[in-house]
Amino acid sequence: MIALILIAATVIGAFIVFGNSLFVLGFALMACGLLGLMVFLATTAGAHKQPGETGAIVEERHYIGDPYGRHRLR
């Protein structure tokens, strides 16, 4: 919704500055479309990754007692 308001503001501003014509309307809409396409392509593909998508697997193990069995050597 906010994107449509910004496009409308751009078109109205272009009409005020350059006059009311279909050429100005088309040029302003084309400029908004190109700017939106550049912003979309500049974003990273995986901006919001799900758990497990990081590519690094960290494994944590917990052992109970002495791992070398030193308590038996008394």
Buried (B, 14 or more C-beta within 10 A) or exposed (E): EEEEEEBEEBBEEBBEEEEEEEEBBEBBBEBBEEEEEEEEEEEEEEEEEEEEEEEEEEEEEEEEEEEEEEEEEE
